[in-house]
Amino acid sequence: MSEKISISDLLKEIPKVSLSREAIGIVLGSSTFWDSSIVSKSSITINVKQVRNYFHNLFGMENHDIIPSQYWFFKEGISRNDFKAVFDPNLGYIRKKIISSLEYSGNNSLDLILYFNGEGTTINGEKVLITYDASASKVNSFYSIKDLYQSLNTIQELPEVGNITLFMDIDFNNESFPQNIVKLRDLVEEKKKKKKKKKKKKKGGSDIPKIKLPKEISPPNEITAFYSSNITQLSYDHPEYDNSIFTYYLLKGLRGDADNGDKEITVSELHNYVKKNVEEKTKTLFKDLPQIPILYTSNPERVLFRLP
């Protein structure tokens, strides 16, 4: 498959893959805010529609297998209470969907696959999702990554729940709030300064800084989380298409471009494909402010699905 592929082609001839077990999809996009001064990316609505299309056609999910069951359900925005209603481990939409899905299918267990596209920032040192009713003057109006993980971790402790996989197309540097953006050359300079304080560096050593996974968004050990960028970076919209760069390459990877030839897409294969293409594309476009996707997983060789 060629490097460039139009959005319409992305949605054509989507392969039907085989999952290891039944799965529930959660597809959420938050692009509307009560405070009109909060900006959002123009690609979010398109991304959500495309990802739902892939959950339908790639994974074989029906509307009743996806939360929300209709793409327009949160069209007016996702409030903090909405997030809590979805992820509450005891009475939330996900918990209820797990029960109803297993009763309907007769299976003993299922996986959860979550895609989220929205805006993020930092409030009182915590990485948070910007909700519809978010206000800088109201700390509790945001939904924190910590709360998301706590709820998902409780859900995963249920014997009926297997793997939980998150695809998070988000950065934590929304321009309507204070940003913490670090340029690539600043990281290189910082590394050089540290080396000068140490012994003479080894021959052939690289000045390119290694990516350190930020603890602020590190999930519980059993949850796999793909993030579109590091916490000191931005996530960009695609300059040629109507979706984001991350989701564009995520969909290409899911449809088979990430495969090494054995017809099995693993966690590491998908991440390596998305990371390589997003990083190369954004280094060309934004030079010193690239977007580099990161992955948290305890099982990189887990097979996500099998291609036909």
N, C-alpha and C positions, 0 to 999 in steps of 0.2 A: 504494500500500500504506500502511496506517495506521501511525502512529508506534509504537503498541503491538501486539505480536504475541506470542501465547503460544508456549512452547517446542514444544508439539505441532504448532502451525501452522508453525513454522520447519522442521519435518521433513516437512511435507506438500508435495507437488507441487514438489519441488526441480527446477529446470530442468536439462536436460542441455546443457552448454556445449561449445564447440569450442576446444581448445587448439591453439597453433601447431605443437607437436610433442609426441611422446610424453613422458610425465612419470612420475617415481617420487615417491611420497609418503612422507614420514617424519612420523609422528604420535607424539609422546612426551609423557607426563604423569608428573611425579614428585611424589607426595603422601605417600609413606610413608618413614619414617626410623627407623633402628635406635635413635637417641637419641629417646626419646618426649617429651623436653622441647622438641623442635623442632616448631613449629606449622606447619600448612599450610592452605590455603584449601579449603573444603568443595566448591567447584565443579569442582575439577580432573578428577575421574573423569567427571563428566557432560560437561564440555567436550571431553574426548578422544573419548568415544563419539559426540558430535554432529559433531565435525570429521571423524572417520572416515566417518561417514554422508555428509557432504558430499563427501569425497574419492571415495567410491563413486558417489554419485548425480549430483553436479555435474560432476566431472571424468571419470567413467566408469572409475575404477580398480577392479580386482579386488583381493582380499586379497594375491595374489602381487605386486601392484604397490606395496604399502605395507610400510614397515618400522615396527614388527614386523608380521608377516602376520596376527596375531590381537591384538585390543585388550588381552587379559588377560596378554600375555606378560611385561610388567614390572609386574604387579599388586603384587608384593611389594616394589617399589621399584627404582630405577635407581642402581646403584653407580657409582663412578668407573670401575671396569674395564668396566662395561656401556657407559658413554658412549664410552670408548676403543674398545670392540669395534664400536660402531656407526659411529664417525666416522674410524677409522684409514684414512688414504687409500690404504694399500697392501693391507691384508688385512681391512679392516672390512666390515660388512654392506652399507654403501652401495656400496663398490667392487665387491663380489661381485654385488650386485643390478644394477648398471649392466651388467656383462658378461652376466649371464644374460638380462636384459630385452632387450638389443639382439640377442643370438643368437636369442631366441624370436621377436621381431617382425621382424627383418631390417632395421630402421631403422639409420641411421648416427649418430644423436645423440638426446639426450633432455635434459629439464630436471629439476631437483630442486625440490620444494616441501616445505618443512619447517614444521610447527607444533609449538611446544613450550609447555607450560604447567607451571609449577613455581615453586619458591622460589629466591630469590637473595639474596646479601649481598656484603659487601666484605671480602676477606682480604688483608692486607699491601698494600693499595692497589689490588688487582685485583678486578674484578667477576667473581663466580663463581656457578655453579649449585650449589645445595645437593644433594648426592648422598645416597643411602640411608645410606651409611656415613660421612657427614660428621661431623667432630669439630673443635671450635674449637682443640683442642690439637694437631691434625694438619693442618698447612697443605696438604699434598699429598692430603688426602682429598676435596677439592672439585674440580669441573671448571670451569676458567676459560673465560670468553668468548674470551680470547686463544687458548687451545688449540683451541676450537671453530672459530674463524676460520682458524687456520693449517691445520687439516685440510681444511676446506671449500675454502680457496683452492688447496690442492694438488689436490684433486679437480676443481676447475673448470679447472685447467690441462690436464686430459685433453681431447684433441680431440673426444671423444664427448659431452662435457658442455656444454650451452648455458647457459641462465639458472638461477641459484640464487636462490630467493625464500624468505625466512624470516618467519614470523609468531611473534613471541615474546610470549606472554602471561605476563609476569613483571615483578616489581619487584625492586630490590636492597636492600630495607629490611625483610627478615623480622624480626619482633619478637623472635625468640629470639637475635638478635645485635645489636651496636651499629647504630643507625640514623642516617641522614643525611637528614632530612626538612626541606624548606624550605617555609614557608608563603607563599602568594601575596602577602600584604601585606608580608612581609619583602623580597620581590623588588622590589616597588613602592617601598618606602622606600629600598632600596639604590640604585635608579635615581635617585630624587630627590636623594639625597646626592651622587651622582656629577655630576649636572647642576649643582648649586650650585657645584661646583668649576670648572665650565667657564663659558663665556660664556653670556649670557642665552639661554635656550632659544627656539627658533623658534616663531612663533605657530602655534597649532593642533597642537603636538606632543603625543604621547600619553604618559601615565604607565604604560601597560600594557607590561611588559617583553617584548621579543622572545625567542622560544624559541631558545636556543643548543643545538646538537646536541652532547652530551657526547662527547669524544674517547675516553673509557674504553670505550665499546661501539661505536665506529665500525668497521664491517666493511671488508674490502678493497673497492676501488672498484667491482668488477664484481658484487658481491653486494648484492641489495636486501633490506633488513631493516626490517620493521614491528615497532615495540616498543609495548607497551601503555601505557607511561608513561615519564617522564623518570627519571633515576637518583636524583633528590631527592624523588620522589613515591611514592605507594602505588598498587597496582592492586587494585581492589575487586571483590567479588562483587556480583551484581545483587540488589537488595533484594526484587524481586518474583518472580524466577525462580531456578532451581537452578544457573545458570551465571554466569560472570563478565560484567561489563559490556562489557569489550573483546570477548570472543568472541561475545557476543550481537549486537553491532553489526557485527562482522566477518562473521558468517553472514548477517545481513540484507543487508550490502553485496554479498557474494558472490552471493546469490540474485537480485540485480538492482536493489536500492534505490540502489546507488551509480552506476548508469548515468545519463548525461546525455541519453539518448534515442537514441543512435546504435547501441545494442546491443553496444558494445564497452566493456569495463571496463579502464581503464588503471590503472597504479600510483598515479598522483596522484588519480584519481577515487576509488579505494577508500580511500586514506589520508584524503583530505579528508572523505569521508562518515563514516568511523569516528571521526576526530578531532573533528569538529563534534558528533556525538551523544554521544560519551563525555565530552567536556569539558562540554557543557551539562548532562548528567545528573548528573555528579559535582559541579559547581559548585552545583547545586540541593541535592544531598544533603549535601555536606561543606564547603560554603562556601569557606573559606580553604585547603582541602587538596584541590584538584581533581586529577583524573587526566587528563593530556594526552598522548595517543599521539604518538610521533615516528617519522619515516621517514628512512632512509638509502637513497639511490638515485642512480645516475649517469644514469638514464634514466626520468624520471617519466612520460613519455608512452608508455612501452612498454605494449602491449596484453597484459593477462594472459590474457584469454579473450574469446570472443564468445558472446553470448546467442542463443538460438534465435529 
